């Protein structure tokens, strides 16, 4: 004799939401892992929240070093004012393509192209 177990709808919905979040995290991980471009999630104050391996490959900083600092601390001082203005527009608009010099671990600068969205 089979026994059917019925769950309250709230528990079923919680399981569905958990599965959706797990799928989104898997998609995000795949996206970050496969991209040859530097990809990052940055907080409103400029702190790195998550980065992919391309940052290390292109700039030479380790993941730990980057996660301990603000993204803006890597921007060339002569570009910082313009970058702050551009980033300030993220509250109302996405930013499609801007360039700035970013400091490598060996203290040289490389020009990188960025796009950003909130």
Long-range contacts (C-beta under 8 A, 24 or more apart in sequence): 38-112, 40-71, 42-71, 45-70, 46-70, 46-71, 46-72, 46-73, 46-87, 47-71, 58-104, 58-110, 58-112, 59-102, 59-103, 59-104, 59-105, 59-110, 60-104, 60-105, 60-106, 61-104, 61-105, 65-105, 74-102, 74-103, 75-100, 75-101, 75-102, 75-103, 76-100, 76-101, 76-102, 76-103, 76-109, 86-116, 87-116, 90-116, 90-117, 90-118, 91-118, 94-118
